[in-house]
Amino acid sequence: MKWLVVLGLVAFSECIVKIPLRRVKTMRKALSGKNMLNNFLKEHAYRLSQISFRGSNLTSHPLRNIKDLVYLANITIGTPPQEFQVFLDTGSSDLWVPSDFCTSPGCSKHVRFRHLQSSTFRLTNKTFSITYGSGRIKGVVAHDTVRIGDLVSTDQPFSLSMAEYGLEHIPFDGILGLNYPNVSSSGAIPIFDKLKNQGAISEPVFAFYLSKDKQEGSVVMFGGVDHRYYKGKLNWVPLIQAGNWIIHMDSISIERKVIACSGGCVAFVDIGTAFIEGPKPLVDNMQKLIRAKPWRSKHYVSCSAVNTLPSITFTINGINYPVPGRAYILKDSRRRCYSTFKEIPLSPTTEFWMLGDVFLRLYFSVFDRGNDRIGLARAV
């Protein structure tokens, strides 16, 4: 899974700065402490007033696509600036990078922040700890100047990992979270919120366009939406409850036959998840319907059959979002074709899904903090 953030003071009337994303293997399955399943299942009144993005400051930052699995952004921290590749993640709220003091194998393979070389660095006495599905980190909270593109946040709180376990092979230095402040593990104000509070972005909105099969072209934008990245109109989906990017989903079907979520269910829209994940029995049934055969940790299909596989349709707020076979099948390092449907552990009484990059490559996504909703439209 994956992640992003920005900071700063921006004074441009219609400035677009593009920042490429790079795609990499997801390192996170589930973030401990998200409490996604327990607190967001009651429906609330929804605020559906429209936002006008015209005339707003819009900063667009390129992302680098790593093998259709992770999208990375370059940011800098400190004075003078030190550059890091971070994973953008709507499933978490913290920004962290390795500390120069960290001697764990995971830290030694990534760029580490040299705090003694920054004139604007400030240490706090706060500590933090985060556990992921594939590892964990712990360290301290500090403050410094953070930049992403033309956005700058001074005295921004962020976390420095002092020890990392199980993260030796991740292809990025740290994570930049874009979730709500209430899920922050460190208790620090996230970068997006600080930018919003400073007036650096005119609308409390960020959006993603994710490319497929190529490193360049992916973009994250802050403060508005560039309409050139999608077709038609944005369909707005209210969050189940403000505080996490969780929505209600009507059903999942193949060729008009409902195969999951028959009575409605919940879905977490997560840039930090590479695949589409759901309850094991339902995912196993989907694998059978597309004739995917298990081998080791994946389910494989014949590459020659990909174009004949049925589309799987996710119905959200009354709108159908089909995902064709060519979108939900990827190739591994040996050019073998595998299914991107994956099981996640969850409560037996709750049907819960993760809509990750497989879904979001097809559908341009807008995360509207001001109105607690997500906008989806067919990506160009």
C-alpha positions, 0 to 999 in steps of 0.5 A: 500500500501507499501514500502522499502529502503536501505543505505550504504557502501558495500564491498562484492564481491557476498554477499547475505543477505536475509531479510524477508518481512511481508504482511499487509493490504494496507493503501494507495489508492492514494498518493496525489502529485504523479501527476501520470496521468498528466506528464507521458503519452508521449512516449520517446526514450527508452534505452534498453541496457542489464545489466550484473549482474554477478560479481556485489555486490548483497544484498538481504533483507528478507521481511515479508508477512502479509496476502498477503496484505503488505510486510514489511522489518526491518531497523534501524535508529540511533546510537546505532540502533533503529529498525523499520518495514517499508512498501516498496513502489515503489509509493513514495520516502520518508522514514519516521517513527514516532517521539518520540514527536508525541502524535497522536493515530497513533504514540502511537501504533507504534515504535517511533524514540527516537532522544535523544538516537542517537549520529548521529542524526541531525535535519533540519528546513525543514518540510513535509506533505503527504496525503494518501487515508486513512490518512495524516502525517506531521513532520520534516526532519532529518538526521541519519544513516540508515541500511537495512541489510548490506547496511548503509547510513550515514547522510541519510535524512529521515522524522519524523512524528510529527502528524498522522491522520487516520493511527492508524490501519496500521501494520507497523511503517513507509514507505520506498519509492523506487520511483524516487527522483522527487516525494519526498514530502520532497525533500530529497534524497531517500535512494536508490539514496544515496546508488547509488551515494555512490557506495554502489550498483554496479548496479542501480537496485532493485528487488522483489520476493513476496511469497504467503500464507506464512510470510517467503520467500519474498525478496527485492534485491539491486544492481543486480538480483538473477536468482534463483527467476524466470523462463525463461528470463526477459522481459524488459518494457520501462517506459513511461517517466523516473521519475515514474514506469509507463509503457504502457499496450497493453490490458487486456483480458479474454479467448482471448476477450479484456475486457479493455485497448483495445486501449492501456493504462498506468499502474503503477507498485506498490509494495505499492498497494495490488490489481489490480486497474483500472477505475470503469466501466471496473472493474465492468465489470470484476467483472460481468465476474467472477460472483463476487457479491458486498457486502459492500466494496468487491466483493465475489465469491463462494470459490468452484468456484475459480479453475474454474474462467478464467485467466485474461491476461495482455498483456505488450510490446507484452508479455502475463501475465496471472493471474489465479483465484487462484491468483486474489481471496483472503480470508477475516478473515471469510474465504470468497473469494473476488475479488482483482480487485478494482476501482480507481478514475481517469480522464475520458479521461485516462485509468489508471491501478495499477498493485499491489501485486496480479500481482507481486506475479506471476511475479518477478519484476526488477526495473532498474533505470539505463535504466528506465525500468521494467523487468518481469519474471515468479516467481518460 
